[in-house]
Amino acid sequence: MRTVITGTGSFIPENVKLNKDFTVHDFYDGNEQPIKGDAEDIVRKFEQVTGISARRYADMVTNASDMAAYAAEEAILDAAIDPESIDQLIVAHNFGNVQKHTSQSDAVPSLAARVKRLLKIRNPNCIAYDILFGCPGWLQALIHADTFFKARTARRCLVVGTEALSRVIDIYDRDSMIFSDGAGAAVVESWPGEGSGILGSVAQSYATEEVDYIYMGKSYFPNSDPSVKYLKMQGRKVYEFALDIVPQAMKACLDVSGVNILQLKKIFIHQANEKMDAAIIRRFYQLYHSGTAPELVMPMNIRELGNSSVATIPTLFNMVRKGALPEHTVQADDIILFASVGAGMNVNAVCYRM
């Protein structure tokens, strides 16, 4: 049996938030001290480091579960399946449906249950559940689906990643400019025989000192309410961890898949930070002593869409698959690699033949 992606979809909010929109207030550090320098200079340096010039925010009436349903509908139509035939509906997220400026998470009932209702799926044998795995959540859900197929407990899964990070960011924290909203989805099916499908996967969790690299904390604004928590991260430690661990996990995935790196056509990596992702790819190819990475091996959409956590990989894959990034294409028999890193710290990779 092989695990095949038969349909994809995404939801990208229409509200564009430009870097210049962040220059209307001051930034503070973790000690509640003003960051020296003009706001425009701070934002300019941010773009040089991350590559992000814009991001998308959902409107106030659109929740993470709504975005998930929109992306799922597109994937179901693309796969041309009956939604009642879905065995597992897996939704990856990290914060549930969040009320703006409160960080109050609403995750009961599960987002997957809400998505199932929004899709009007009545089949009780369609099991809906959530997965919290940091930014690698969607990819981990894909690994779950592959495992279910191998255990012969499912034949068709809907895998969704959705996040409204704009509702858990501290606008006085420079790192808040990284994050965005969106959703991506894929229909995954178990097919007999050989051909396209998942060739291998690797997943790891590092949870000693790494567990606090990304966390929830109070606003950096002086004397802010400590009971209201926002998404925070130790950026330098995340960068160093990712650069050290992710390339090794990617190599382990290729090795277990029996794939030569020269066969690799595209790498769909979590859109976390443009320079960090480029450094990871360089380190990955250096592990094989094969010099520099091939040109255009790594599609990117972070410059316009920012970091939407669990939604970045499925959104990017959907865009490339449907020709939205003309310089990047995938064809039948192409071998691609998915890879991600995020809160936990969790790392995973999946090798896939188109």
N, C-alpha and C positions, 0 to 999 in steps of 0.2 A: 504494500500500500504506500501511497505517496500523498503528502499534504500540499495541496495546490490552492493558490489564491486565484479565485475565479471572478472577483469583482471588487472594485475599490470606490471610495467616495470620500469627500471632505466637506467641511464647512469652515469658511474663512469669513469672519465678521467684516462688515463694510466700514466700520469706524476706524479710520487711520489716525494713529497717534505718532506725530513726527518728533524727532529729537528736540527741535526748537520749542516744542510745547512744554518741555521740562525746565526751560530757563526762567520760568516765572516765579520760582521760589529758591530758597537756599538748600544746600545739602549739608548733612551733618555726618560725623563718623560715629563709631560705636560707643564713644565716650561722651556723646551729645555735644561735641565741639564742632563749630562751623568748619567746613572744608575750605581751605584758603583758595582764592582764585575766583575769577568771574564765572558765573554759571555757564555762559556760552563756551568758555574755554574748557570747563569740566565736561560738558556735553561733547565737545569736539574731540577731546582725548578719549572719551568713552567710545565714540564711533571708530576711532583709529584702532582701539584694542579689540573691540568685539565685532566690528563690521556691520553693526546694526544701525540703520538710519531711520527705520520706521517699524511699527508693530501694529497689530489689530486688537481692538477691544470690543467685546460684545456689548450690545445695548442693555439697558437696565432691566428689560423684561425678558431677556434671553438667558437662561441658565445653562450650566454645563450639560445637564440632561437633554435640554432642547437641542443644543448643538450636536450632541451625540446622535440624536434621532435623525437630524437632517443629514448628517454624514452617512448614517446607516441606511437611510432610504436610498441614497444615491448608489451605495454599494450593492444593495439588493437589486435595484433596477439594472445595474451594470452586469451583475451575475445572472440576471434573468431567472431568478428562483422564486418559489413560493415561500414567503416568510414563515408560514406555518410549518415548513419542513426543517427549520433551524433547530438543532439539538441543544446547542449551548450558545448563550448570548453573554459575552464577557466584556465588561466595561472597565477599562483602566482609567483611573483618575487619582488625585491625591487630596482633594479638599471638598468633594461633594458639591452641592449647590450652595454657594456662599452669598450672604447678604452683603451688599456693598458697604465698606467702611466699618464693618463690625467684626469681620473674620468669623462670624457665626456659621458653622458648617451644618448643613442639613443633608445627612447621608442615610436617613431612615425614612421611608424604605430605601433600599439600595438604588443607585442610579440605573443599574441594569434593569431592575423591576420597572422603573419609570419609563425607560426607553422601550421596554417590551410593551407597555401600555400605549405609549405614543405611536408605536408601530402597529397597534391593534392586533398583536399576536395573541391568540386565545389558547393555543396548544399548551396544556399543563406540562408536557414532556419537554418543552423548551425551557431549559434551566438557565435562569438569569442570575448572575452574581457579579460582584465588583472585585477588582484586584488593585491593591495599593502597593506599588513597588518603585516609587519615585519616577523619575523621567523614563526609565526603561520599561514602564508598565505595559505599554501596548505590545512591545516586543516579547515581554514575558507572557502576556496573554496568548500571543501567537504560539509560543512554546507550549503553553497549556493545551491549546487546540491540537497540536501535533501529538502530544502525549495521549490525549483522549482517543485520537484516531488509532494510534498504535495499540492502545488497550482495547480497541473495538467497542468502546462505550459511546461513541458519537461518530457521525458521518459528515455533518455539516455544522460549522460554527460561524457566528458573527462576532468579530473582534473589533472593539471600538476603543479609541483613546480620546478623552475630552478634558478640557481644563479652562477655567476662567480665572487665570492668575491675576488679572487686573484688580480683583477683589480681595487679594491677600497681600498686596504690595504696600510698602511704606514709601510714599512719594518723596520723603526727605533722605532716602537711602539711594546712593548712586546705582546700586545693583538693581533697583526697581525698574530701571530703563531696559533691562534685558528681557523682561517677561511679557507675555502676550496671551491671547485667548485663541481657541480654535478646537477643531475636532477632525479626526480621521478614522476611517473604518475599512474593513476588508471582510469579504465573505471567503471562508476557507473550507475546502472540501477534501474528503478522502477519496482518492481515485486509485483503481487497481493498475498494476503494471509499472513500467518504467517510463521515464521522461521528466517533465517539469515537476518542481516541487522542492520541499525542504530537504537539503542534503545532510545537514547537521546543525547542532546548536550547542552553545555553552552559556551557563549562567553562574554568577558568583555573588556572594554578599560579604562585605567587609564591615564588621560592626563592633569594633573596639573603639579606639579613639576616632575612627572615621565616622562613627554614627552621628556626630554632632557637626559635621562639616556643613550640612544644610539643616536648618532648624527653624522653629517659630520663636520669635522674640518681640519685645516691645519696640515701638517706634524710636528712631534716633532723635526725634524732635525733643528738645529739653522739656523735662517735667511732663512727659506724655503719660497717658493712662497705662499702667503696666498690665492691666487685665485684658487689654486688646492686643492680640498677637499678630505679627506679620511675618512673611517669608523672608528669612535671612540666610546668608551663606558666608563661609570663610573662603573667599574667592581664590586666594593664592593656594590654599591647601587643596581645594577642589581641582584646580589646574594641575598641580603637581601629581596628585593622585591619578587623575585621568591620563596624564601623559605617561605615567609609569605602568598602570594596570591595563588600560583599555587595549593598547596595541597587542599585549600578550594574550588577552582574551580573544581578540580577533584572529590571531595566529592559531591559537588552540582550536578555534572553530573551523578554520580552513583545514587544519591538519586532521581533525576528526572526520571531516567531510571528504577527505581524500582529494582535495582540490589543490592544484598548483597555482601559486599566486599569479602566474602569467596568464591564467585562464580568466582572471577576475575582470569583469567589464565595468561594474559600477559599485561604489560603496555608499550606502545610504546611512549616514551617521546622524545621531541626535544633534539637532541644530542648537547647540549650547552657546558657542562662541566661535566666530569664524577663525580667529587665529589659533585657538585651542584645537579645533577640529583639524585644521591644516597641519598642526604640529603632531597630532595623533597619527595622521595618515603618513607623514614623513617617518615617524618612529616605527610604524607598522612595516613599511617597506624596508627599512633598515634592518629589521629582524631577519629578513630573508637575504640581506646583502645584495639587494637588487637595485640599489641606487635610488633615484628619485621616482616618485609616483608618476604614472602616466598622466598626461594632460587630460582634463575633463573626467577623471575617474570619480570625482566627488561632487555630485550635484549639491547646490546650496540654495536655500530660499530665506535664510535668516536675515539678510540685509533688508528685505521688505516686510517680513512677517514676524521677526523676533523669535523668542524661545517660548513655545507653547507647551513645553514639557512633553507629556505622553502623546501629544498630537503631532509633534514635528515629523517623525519618520513616516507615519501613514499619510500625512498631508503631502509631504515631499514625494513619496512614491507615487501617489495618485497623480500629482502634477506631471511627473516624468512619464508615467504610463500613458497619460492622455494627451501628451504633446504640448503641455503648457510651458515647458522649458525647451525651446527648439534646439538648443545646443546639446541637449542630453536626450538620448533615446535608448530604449531597451527592446530587444527582439527575442523571438523564440530561441531557446538553447543558451542565451546569455547567462552567465553565472554572476550573481550579485551577492553582496554581503550587507546585512543590516547590523548595526552596532550602537549601543547606548550605554550611558552612565548617569547615575543620579542618586538622590537621597537614599541613605542606608548605610554605607555606600554600596549600591547595587550596580552590577555590570552584566551585560549579556550580548550575545551575537548570534546571528542566524545566517547560514549560507543557503542560497536558494537558486535553483535553476529555472529560468523563465520558460 
